């Protein structure tokens, strides 16, 4: 494979064709395990800097979004994942390691450069996996969007986490992805402004997760298009 496969929307050293192949493969690889349904894909901006924020409940959330969303994405992924075969593969498909629990300037500045070049970066603002309800958010997402001048795209994912009361997982459970409307954060300076922007990120994402929960409990409204099902 040629090494001249870099793109402004991927970090240096990435293999563009491998990235695209991995996204294509992801549309099939989950089919034996989940029934994927995606709503609101028309809300994904096709060009320009986009910071995608998503809730996080299991390790499967990231790969599902990577496969379903209709645009190249660079995720900030905890550094512990970059070991063994994944330590070779993840950088080649354009993913960036980040150290959890402390400011990782190298990873954040890589994300800023990608966003300013018009790329799309994905981040889980909760920082660690939980129940996916977005009870808290760290400052990194808001800082990235404001610093790079990127729009924020909220995305909710449900169904990868086995319900706490379930003794047995349903065969091929539904996994649903809901893409919300992109929004901008004010560029006001100062710690208070960053705190307010971070809370806006949390509220928007939590509201989208709640909306997806309502959709999973009933039928999607006719006004919302379903773009993908596997």
N, C-alpha and C positions, 0 to 999 in steps of 0.2 A: 504494500500500500504506500502510495506516495506520501512524503512528509509535508508536501506543500498543500495542506488542507486546512489552513487556519482561516478564521473568519472574525470580523470585528465583534460578533456577538458571542464568541467563545474565547476562553483564555489561550494565550500562547502555548503551543505544545499539544493542543487538542487536535483530534482527527475529526474533521467535519463529517466525513462520510460515515465514520464509525458512530458518531453521535446520532446522525439521522437514522442509521440502521438500528441502533439500540431503541430509539423511539418507535420505529416501525415494528420491531420485534415485540415491544411491550404491549402493542395492541392485541397480540395473539397469546402471549405467554401467560396472561392471567385468566384466559378463558376457561381452562379446566377447573379453576378454583373459585372464581367470582363471576357474577353477572354485572358487568359494568354499565352504568348509565350516567351520562354527562348532560348537564343542562346549562344554558347560558354561554356556550362557547363563542357565540357572536360578540360577547363582551370583551374578549381578549383583543387588545390593540395589536394589529398586525405589524406595525412599525413603531419606532420610538422607544425611549427608555421606560421600562416597566418593572416595578418591584412587586413581585407576586408574594402575598402573605397567605399562609394556610394554617389551619389547625392541625394538630399532630397527636395521634393516638397510638399508632403502631409504625414499625419500620416499613410497612408496605405503602403508606401514604405517599411518600416521595416518588417511588417508582411508578405508582398509578398516575399521579399528576404528570410526571415526565412523559408518559406514554399518551395520555389523553389530550393534553392541551395542545392546540394547533400552532405551536411556535417553539423554536429552540429555547431551552431554559438552562441556566446555570444555577445549581443549588449550592448553598453553603451547608456542608455536611460535617458532622462532628468528626474530628481528626481520628478518633478511635476506629472508624470504619475503613480507613486507608491502610489496611494490612493484608498480606497475602495477595491473592489474585486481584481483589478489589483495589489494592494499593496501586496496581498497574492500570486497571480498567477505568476507574473513576476519573483520574486526571485526563485520560485519553478521550473520554466522552464529555470533557469540559467541566467536571464538577470540582469544587474548591473546598479543601479542608479548612475547618475553623476550630479553634480551641474554645471549648465551652467554659463558662464561669469566669472569664477574664477578657478584657479587650484584646482582640487579635487584629492588630493594625494591618498586618500583611493581607489577611483575608478580606478585611473591610475595604482596603484601598483597591484590591483587585476587583471587588464588586463595584466600587465607584467608577473605576475605569471602564468596565464593561457597560454599565448603565449610561455613562456619558457618551459611549460609542454607539448607543442606541439599542443595547441588548436587553434581555429579560433575565432578571435574577430572582430566584426563589428563596424564601426564608420562612422558618417557623418561629414567629415572634415569641411564643411561649418558652423557647429555649430547649425544653426537654419534653419527652412524651408524657401525656397524662390521659385524661378522659376525652380530650378534644373539645372541651366546652369554652376554652379561652378565658380562664378566670384571671389571668395576668398576662402581661407582655413586657418584654425588655425594650430598652431604648434603641437597640441596634437597627431595627426596621425603620423607625421614624427618622433616625439619623441618616441612614442610607438614602432614603427617598428625598429628604430635604437637601442633602449635600449634593446629590447627583441631578436634582431637578427631575426626578422620575415620578410618574403617576403610580399610585398604589392600586393593585388589583387584588381584591379579597377572593379567596377560593375556599370553599368548605368541602370536606370529605368525610363521609360516614360509611360504616359497614365493615371496615377492616378489623375493628375491635370486637371480640366476642363479648356479648352482654354478660355482666357479672353474675346474673342469676342462672345463666345457661350452663347446663352440665354437658351439653353436647352441641357442637356447632352445626347449623343447618348446612346441607349440601349446596354448594355454589350460592352462597348468600349474595344478595344485592349489595353492591358497593356504589354509592352515589356521589357524584361530584357536581357542585353547584358553583358557577362563576358569577360573582357579583359585578356591579358597575364600578369601573375605575374611578378613583377620586384623587384630588390633589391635597397636599398638606401645606399650610401656610409657612412661609419662609422666615417667620419672626425668629430673632436670635435670642439666646439666653436659655438657661436651664429650665425655667418655668415654661417657656414655649415648647421645649423638647418634651417635657413631661406631658403637656397638654396634647401634643401631636401623638405621643405614644398611647395615651388614653383613647384618642380618636381611632387609632389603629385597632386597639383591643375591642372597642365598642362596635366598630364596623364589622370586624370579623366574627365576633360573638353573635351579632344580630344575624349574619348570614348563616352561621351554623344553626341557629334557632329556626331560621326559615327553612333550611334543608330538613331539619327534624320534622317540621310540619308537612313538608312535601312527602317525606317517607311514611308519614302516618296516614296519608290520603292519596289523592291524585294530583299531579301537577296541573296548574291552571293552563287553559288553552293558550294564553298569551305567552307562555314560556316554551321555547322550542327545545326539543330534545335532540341533540346533535349526534349522539354516539351511543350505541348499545352493543354489548358483546356478550 
